[in-house]
Amino acid sequence: MNCNSVFIDGKVPVLIDPGWTHHVPSLLRRMQEDGLNPSKIKLIICTHGHPDHFGGTGAFKDRPVRIAISHLEEEFIERSGRETYKGQGLKFPEYRVDFYIKDGDLILGKHELRILFTPGHSPGSVCIYWPRYKVLICGDLVFMGSVGRTDLPGGNGKQLFASIDKISELPIEMIIPGHGPVIQGQQDVRRNFDLVKRALFGLV
């Protein structure tokens, strides 16, 4: 049930989607096992505010780490998030947001990322595109053979369709979804987009 987390090292080391709060110690331990230094994290970006992606930010609230999410998603968290956590038997985390991300380029040292507003799974969801490597970090927008749920509070099937349609036009060599396996290779990426558009959009 935990999400896929992504760490990009560099001048501004960034962790994307820290996951559930109670899984953060395991995440940091696995980073160390992979030869990465968790204490270097300077920025956390959350693709959206669901507990399995955003909840772990609470573990960093007293650390010298900046936390970013879209403005619409913070509004959604404040409006509906407490009920979402309560409905799952969870304590609403203490959190902070240091700045908002929005459509456009985000320069982190030598890394040039692009933030793409992709509502549907939630009102303020974003994807992170890395043009240099043609990598898409897409949160819960799309998975291998499936798409993000729209039956949760704030979900919208029409918006999800429009977001996937927009994203599918990008030159992508790898998709790192919020859950499940990575989709790698331009042909497999294209095949996956074609599959979800053809088979699933009548259901969202």
TIDREN-530802 format. One record per residue (C-alpha): x, y, z; residue in three letters; residue number from 1. Coordinates in Angstrom, 2 decimals, padded with zeros to 5 digits, always signed. Layout:
<sites>
<site X="X" Y="Y" Z="Z" rest="Ala" nr="NUM"/>
...
</sites>
This chain:
<sites>
<site X="+000.00" Y="+000.00" Z="+000.00" rest="Met" nr="1"/>
<site X="+002.99" Y="+002.36" Z="+000.21" rest="Asn" nr="2"/>
<site X="+003.84" Y="+004.47" Z="-002.81" rest="Cys" nr="3"/>
<site X="+006.97" Y="+004.46" Z="-004.93" rest="Asn" nr="4"/>
<site X="+009.38" Y="+007.13" Z="-003.70" rest="Ser" nr="5"/>
<site X="+011.97" Y="+008.74" Z="-005.98" rest="Val" nr="6"/>
<site X="+015.22" Y="+010.37" Z="-004.87" rest="Phe" nr="7"/>
<site X="+017.19" Y="+012.63" Z="-007.21" rest="Ile" nr="8"/>
<site X="+020.64" Y="+013.54" Z="-005.92" rest="Asp" nr="9"/>
<site X="+022.52" Y="+016.70" Z="-006.84" rest="Gly" nr="10"/>
<site X="+022.96" Y="+020.27" Z="-005.66" rest="Lys" nr="11"/>
<site X="+019.39" Y="+020.22" Z="-004.31" rest="Val" nr="12"/>
<site X="+018.70" Y="+016.58" Z="-003.39" rest="Pro" nr="13"/>
<site X="+014.97" Y="+015.99" Z="-003.74" rest="Val" nr="14"/>
<site X="+012.71" Y="+013.23" Z="-002.46" rest="Leu" nr="15"/>
<site X="+009.45" Y="+012.80" Z="-004.38" rest="Ile" nr="16"/>
<site X="+006.51" Y="+011.26" Z="-002.48" rest="Asp" nr="17"/>
<site X="+007.84" Y="+010.07" Z="+000.93" rest="Pro" nr="18"/>
<site X="+004.87" Y="+007.72" Z="+001.40" rest="Gly" nr="19"/>
<site X="+003.15" Y="+006.71" Z="+004.63" rest="Trp" nr="20"/>
<site X="+004.53" Y="+008.25" Z="+007.82" rest="Thr" nr="21"/>
<site X="+005.18" Y="+004.85" Z="+009.43" rest="His" nr="22"/>
<site X="+007.18" Y="+003.69" Z="+006.40" rest="His" nr="23"/>
<site X="+009.61" Y="+006.65" Z="+006.39" rest="Val" nr="24"/>
<site X="+012.18" Y="+004.92" Z="+008.68" rest="Pro" nr="25"/>
<site X="+012.23" Y="+001.95" Z="+006.28" rest="Ser" nr="26"/>
<site X="+012.59" Y="+004.30" Z="+003.30" rest="Leu" nr="27"/>
<site X="+015.55" Y="+006.10" Z="+004.86" rest="Leu" nr="28"/>
<site X="+017.17" Y="+002.80" Z="+005.81" rest="Arg" nr="29"/>
<site X="+016.80" Y="+001.47" Z="+002.27" rest="Arg" nr="30"/>
<site X="+018.32" Y="+004.68" Z="+000.92" rest="Met" nr="31"/>
<site X="+021.36" Y="+004.06" Z="+003.10" rest="Gln" nr="32"/>
<site X="+021.57" Y="+000.47" Z="+001.89" rest="Glu" nr="33"/>
<site X="+021.64" Y="+001.82" Z="-001.67" rest="Asp" nr="34"/>
<site X="+024.56" Y="+004.10" Z="-000.79" rest="Gly" nr="35"/>
<site X="+022.47" Y="+007.27" Z="-000.53" rest="Leu" nr="36"/>
<site X="+022.62" Y="+009.73" Z="+002.35" rest="Asn" nr="37"/>
<site X="+019.11" Y="+010.61" Z="+003.61" rest="Pro" nr="38"/>
<site X="+020.47" Y="+013.55" Z="+005.60" rest="Ser" nr="39"/>
<site X="+021.22" Y="+015.27" Z="+002.29" rest="Lys" nr="40"/>
<site X="+017.53" Y="+015.66" Z="+001.41" rest="Ile" nr="41"/>
<site X="+016.80" Y="+019.36" Z="+001.00" rest="Lys" nr="42"/>
<site X="+013.45" Y="+019.28" Z="-000.77" rest="Leu" nr="43"/>
<site X="+010.37" Y="+017.06" Z="-000.71" rest="Ile" nr="44"/>
<site X="+007.84" Y="+017.27" Z="-003.53" rest="Ile" nr="45"/>
<site X="+004.50" Y="+015.49" Z="-003.26" rest="Cys" nr="46"/>
<site X="+002.58" Y="+014.64" Z="-006.40" rest="Thr" nr="47"/>
<site X="-000.64" Y="+014.81" Z="-004.39" rest="His" nr="48"/>
<site X="-001.98" Y="+014.80" Z="-000.86" rest="Gly" nr="49"/>
<site X="-003.26" Y="+011.28" Z="-000.24" rest="His" nr="50"/>
<site X="-001.85" Y="+009.69" Z="+002.94" rest="Pro" nr="51"/>
<site X="+000.21" Y="+007.05" Z="+001.11" rest="Asp" nr="52"/>
<site X="+002.14" Y="+009.79" Z="-000.73" rest="His" nr="53"/>
<site X="+001.97" Y="+012.86" Z="+001.50" rest="Phe" nr="54"/>
<site X="+001.68" Y="+011.50" Z="+005.04" rest="Gly" nr="55"/>
<site X="+005.42" Y="+010.96" Z="+005.37" rest="Gly" nr="56"/>
<site X="+006.10" Y="+014.69" Z="+005.18" rest="Thr" nr="57"/>
<site X="+005.17" Y="+014.78" Z="+008.86" rest="Gly" nr="58"/>
<site X="+008.39" Y="+012.90" Z="+009.64" rest="Ala" nr="59"/>
<site X="+010.36" Y="+015.83" Z="+008.20" rest="Phe" nr="60"/>
<site X="+008.48" Y="+018.74" Z="+009.74" rest="Lys" nr="61"/>
<site X="+011.27" Y="+019.48" Z="+012.25" rest="Asp" nr="62"/>
<site X="+014.13" Y="+018.92" Z="+009.80" rest="Arg" nr="63"/>
<site X="+015.82" Y="+021.52" Z="+007.58" rest="Pro" nr="64"/>
<site X="+013.89" Y="+020.27" Z="+004.56" rest="Val" nr="65"/>
<site X="+011.58" Y="+022.32" Z="+002.33" rest="Arg" nr="66"/>
<site X="+008.26" Y="+020.73" Z="+001.45" rest="Ile" nr="67"/>
<site X="+006.32" Y="+021.52" Z="-001.71" rest="Ala" nr="68"/>
<site X="+002.91" Y="+020.62" Z="-003.13" rest="Ile" nr="69"/>
<site X="+000.48" Y="+022.39" Z="-005.43" rest="Ser" nr="70"/>
<site X="-001.68" Y="+025.13" Z="-003.93" rest="His" nr="71"/>
<site X="-004.88" Y="+023.40" Z="-005.07" rest="Leu" nr="72"/>
<site X="-003.77" Y="+020.20" Z="-003.38" rest="Glu" nr="73"/>
<site X="-003.10" Y="+021.91" Z="-000.07" rest="Glu" nr="74"/>
<site X="-006.58" Y="+023.43" Z="-000.27" rest="Glu" nr="75"/>
<site X="-007.94" Y="+019.93" Z="-000.94" rest="Phe" nr="76"/>
<site X="-006.01" Y="+018.51" Z="+002.04" rest="Ile" nr="77"/>
<site X="-007.42" Y="+021.17" Z="+004.35" rest="Glu" nr="78"/>
<site X="-010.94" Y="+020.79" Z="+002.96" rest="Arg" nr="79"/>
<site X="-011.21" Y="+017.00" Z="+002.66" rest="Ser" nr="80"/>
<site X="-007.98" Y="+015.51" Z="+003.96" rest="Gly" nr="81"/>
<site X="-009.00" Y="+015.22" Z="+007.58" rest="Arg" nr="82"/>
<site X="-012.04" Y="+013.14" Z="+006.63" rest="Glu" nr="83"/>
<site X="-009.90" Y="+011.01" Z="+004.32" rest="Thr" nr="84"/>
<site X="-007.49" Y="+010.21" Z="+007.13" rest="Tyr" nr="85"/>
<site X="-010.31" Y="+009.63" Z="+009.60" rest="Lys" nr="86"/>
<site X="-012.06" Y="+007.28" Z="+007.17" rest="Gly" nr="87"/>
<site X="-008.89" Y="+005.17" Z="+007.01" rest="Gln" nr="88"/>
<site X="-008.48" Y="+005.12" Z="+010.79" rest="Gly" nr="89"/>
<site X="-005.47" Y="+007.43" Z="+010.63" rest="Leu" nr="90"/>
<site X="-004.40" Y="+010.43" Z="+012.64" rest="Lys" nr="91"/>
<site X="-004.20" Y="+013.56" Z="+010.53" rest="Phe" nr="92"/>
<site X="-000.47" Y="+014.42" Z="+010.40" rest="Pro" nr="93"/>
<site X="+001.13" Y="+017.61" Z="+011.52" rest="Glu" nr="94"/>
<site X="+002.58" Y="+019.04" Z="+008.37" rest="Tyr" nr="95"/>
<site X="+003.81" Y="+022.19" Z="+006.75" rest="Arg" nr="96"/>
<site X="+004.11" Y="+023.41" Z="+003.17" rest="Val" nr="97"/>
<site X="+007.02" Y="+025.74" Z="+002.44" rest="Asp" nr="98"/>
<site X="+006.15" Y="+026.65" Z="-001.14" rest="Phe" nr="99"/>
<site X="+003.78" Y="+025.76" Z="-003.93" rest="Tyr" nr="100"/>
<site X="+004.65" Y="+024.08" Z="-007.20" rest="Ile" nr="101"/>
<site X="+002.80" Y="+024.89" Z="-010.40" rest="Lys" nr="102"/>
<site X="+003.00" Y="+024.30" Z="-014.14" rest="Asp" nr="103"/>
<site X="+006.44" Y="+025.15" Z="-015.46" rest="Gly" nr="104"/>
<site X="+010.13" Y="+024.49" Z="-015.11" rest="Asp" nr="105"/>
<site X="+011.77" Y="+023.72" Z="-011.78" rest="Leu" nr="106"/>
<site X="+015.56" Y="+024.09" Z="-011.78" rest="Ile" nr="107"/>
<site X="+017.40" Y="+022.12" Z="-009.08" rest="Leu" nr="108"/>
<site X="+021.08" Y="+022.74" Z="-009.67" rest="Gly" nr="109"/>
<site X="+021.95" Y="+021.03" Z="-012.95" rest="Lys" nr="110"/>
<site X="+018.65" Y="+019.15" Z="-013.04" rest="His" nr="111"/>
<site X="+015.87" Y="+020.77" Z="-015.04" rest="Glu" nr="112"/>
<site X="+012.47" Y="+019.31" Z="-014.18" rest="Leu" nr="113"/>
<site X="+009.05" Y="+020.28" Z="-015.47" rest="Arg" nr="114"/>
<site X="+005.98" Y="+020.39" Z="-013.25" rest="Ile" nr="115"/>
<site X="+002.76" Y="+019.44" Z="-015.03" rest="Leu" nr="116"/>
<site X="-000.66" Y="+020.06" Z="-013.50" rest="Phe" nr="117"/>
<site X="-002.63" Y="+016.80" Z="-013.92" rest="Thr" nr="118"/>
<site X="-005.89" Y="+016.79" Z="-011.93" rest="Pro" nr="119"/>
<site X="-008.26" Y="+013.85" Z="-011.90" rest="Gly" nr="120"/>
<site X="-007.06" Y="+011.47" Z="-009.20" rest="His" nr="121"/>
<site X="-007.22" Y="+014.48" Z="-006.90" rest="Ser" nr="122"/>
<site X="-007.88" Y="+018.18" Z="-007.63" rest="Pro" nr="123"/>
<site X="-004.27" Y="+019.38" Z="-007.42" rest="Gly" nr="124"/>
<site X="-002.26" Y="+016.37" Z="-008.59" rest="Ser" nr="125"/>
<site X="+000.95" Y="+017.01" Z="-010.54" rest="Val" nr="126"/>
<site X="+003.39" Y="+014.97" Z="-012.58" rest="Cys" nr="127"/>
<site X="+007.12" Y="+015.64" Z="-012.72" rest="Ile" nr="128"/>
<site X="+008.77" Y="+015.32" Z="-016.11" rest="Tyr" nr="129"/>
<site X="+012.55" Y="+015.09" Z="-016.56" rest="Trp" nr="130"/>
<site X="+013.12" Y="+016.12" Z="-020.19" rest="Pro" nr="131"/>
<site X="+016.81" Y="+015.23" Z="-020.26" rest="Arg" nr="132"/>
<site X="+016.06" Y="+011.56" Z="-019.64" rest="Tyr" nr="133"/>
<site X="+012.46" Y="+011.55" Z="-020.89" rest="Lys" nr="134"/>
<site X="+011.29" Y="+010.26" Z="-017.51" rest="Val" nr="135"/>
<site X="+007.81" Y="+010.87" Z="-016.13" rest="Leu" nr="136"/>
<site X="+007.17" Y="+010.61" Z="-012.37" rest="Ile" nr="137"/>
<site X="+003.40" Y="+010.54" Z="-012.45" rest="Cys" nr="138"/>
<site X="+002.04" Y="+009.87" Z="-008.96" rest="Gly" nr="139"/>
<site X="-001.29" Y="+008.10" Z="-009.30" rest="Asp" nr="140"/>
<site X="-002.18" Y="+009.39" Z="-012.75" rest="Leu" nr="141"/>
<site X="-001.46" Y="+006.16" Z="-014.60" rest="Val" nr="142"/>
<site X="-000.03" Y="+002.73" Z="-013.79" rest="Phe" nr="143"/>
<site X="+000.94" Y="-000.33" Z="-015.78" rest="Met" nr="144"/>
<site X="-002.37" Y="-001.33" Z="-017.33" rest="Gly" nr="145"/>
<site X="-004.46" Y="+000.94" Z="-015.12" rest="Ser" nr="146"/>
<site X="-005.19" Y="+004.49" Z="-013.98" rest="Val" nr="147"/>
<site X="-005.62" Y="+006.32" Z="-010.69" rest="Gly" nr="148"/>
<site X="-008.89" Y="+005.99" Z="-008.82" rest="Arg" nr="149"/>
<site X="-011.51" Y="+008.69" Z="-009.22" rest="Thr" nr="150"/>
<site X="-013.99" Y="+007.41" Z="-006.63" rest="Asp" nr="151"/>
<site X="-012.13" Y="+009.04" Z="-003.73" rest="Leu" nr="152"/>
<site X="-013.01" Y="+012.58" Z="-002.57" rest="Pro" nr="153"/>
<site X="-011.89" Y="+015.11" Z="-005.17" rest="Gly" nr="154"/>
<site X="-011.60" Y="+012.54" Z="-007.97" rest="Gly" nr="155"/>
<site X="-012.88" Y="+013.40" Z="-011.44" rest="Asn" nr="156"/>
<site X="-012.89" Y="+010.98" Z="-014.37" rest="Gly" nr="157"/>
<site X="-013.14" Y="+013.62" Z="-017.10" rest="Lys" nr="158"/>
<site X="-010.19" Y="+015.51" Z="-015.65" rest="Gln" nr="159"/>
<site X="-008.19" Y="+012.30" Z="-015.37" rest="Leu" nr="160"/>
<site X="-008.86" Y="+011.49" Z="-019.03" rest="Phe" nr="161"/>
<site X="-007.79" Y="+014.99" Z="-020.09" rest="Ala" nr="162"/>
<site X="-004.63" Y="+014.80" Z="-017.98" rest="Ser" nr="163"/>
<site X="-003.62" Y="+011.40" Z="-019.36" rest="Ile" nr="164"/>
<site X="-004.37" Y="+012.57" Z="-022.90" rest="Asp" nr="165"/>
<site X="-002.11" Y="+015.61" Z="-022.38" rest="Lys" nr="166"/>
<site X="+000.73" Y="+013.65" Z="-020.78" rest="Ile" nr="167"/>
<site X="+000.65" Y="+010.94" Z="-023.45" rest="Ser" nr="168"/>
<site X="+001.85" Y="+013.48" Z="-026.04" rest="Glu" nr="169"/>
<site X="+005.21" Y="+013.88" Z="-024.29" rest="Leu" nr="170"/>
<site X="+008.32" Y="+012.02" Z="-025.50" rest="Pro" nr="171"/>
<site X="+008.61" Y="+009.49" Z="-022.66" rest="Ile" nr="172"/>
<site X="+011.12" Y="+006.65" Z="-022.29" rest="Glu" nr="173"/>
<site X="+010.21" Y="+005.72" Z="-018.71" rest="Met" nr="174"/>
<site X="+007.18" Y="+006.10" Z="-016.47" rest="Ile" nr="175"/>
<site X="+007.67" Y="+005.84" Z="-012.72" rest="Ile" nr="176"/>
<site X="+004.13" Y="+005.46" Z="-011.37" rest="Pro" nr="177"/>
<site X="+003.01" Y="+006.00" Z="-007.81" rest="Gly" nr="178"/>
<site X="+002.52" Y="+002.25" Z="-007.35" rest="His" nr="179"/>
<site X="+003.63" Y="-000.87" Z="-009.14" rest="Gly" nr="180"/>
<site X="+006.35" Y="-001.50" Z="-011.71" rest="Pro" nr="181"/>
<site X="+008.18" Y="+001.03" Z="-013.83" rest="Val" nr="182"/>
<site X="+007.18" Y="+001.15" Z="-017.51" rest="Ile" nr="183"/>
<site X="+010.34" Y="+001.39" Z="-019.59" rest="Gln" nr="184"/>
<site X="+010.95" Y="+001.86" Z="-023.29" rest="Gly" nr="185"/>
<site X="+009.14" Y="+004.18" Z="-025.67" rest="Gln" nr="186"/>
<site X="+007.11" Y="+001.37" Z="-027.25" rest="Gln" nr="187"/>
<site X="+005.93" Y="-000.03" Z="-023.92" rest="Asp" nr="188"/>
<site X="+005.05" Y="+003.47" Z="-022.71" rest="Val" nr="189"/>
<site X="+003.00" Y="+004.13" Z="-025.84" rest="Arg" nr="190"/>
<site X="+001.36" Y="+000.71" Z="-025.63" rest="Arg" nr="191"/>
<site X="+000.36" Y="+001.37" Z="-022.02" rest="Asn" nr="192"/>
<site X="-001.20" Y="+004.74" Z="-022.84" rest="Phe" nr="193"/>
<site X="-003.12" Y="+003.17" Z="-025.73" rest="Asp" nr="194"/>
<site X="-004.30" Y="+000.36" Z="-023.45" rest="Leu" nr="195"/>
<site X="-005.65" Y="+002.55" Z="-020.68" rest="Val" nr="196"/>
<site X="-007.32" Y="+004.94" Z="-023.11" rest="Lys" nr="197"/>
<site X="-009.00" Y="+002.14" Z="-025.01" rest="Arg" nr="198"/>
<site X="-009.91" Y="-000.23" Z="-022.19" rest="Ala" nr="199"/>
<site X="-010.45" Y="+001.81" Z="-019.04" rest="Leu" nr="200"/>
<site X="-011.80" Y="+005.24" Z="-019.76" rest="Phe" nr="201"/>
<site X="-015.32" Y="+003.96" Z="-020.07" rest="Gly" nr="202"/>
<site X="-015.04" Y="+002.96" Z="-016.41" rest="Leu" nr="203"/>
<site X="-013.68" Y="+006.11" Z="-014.74" rest="Val" nr="204"/>
</sites>
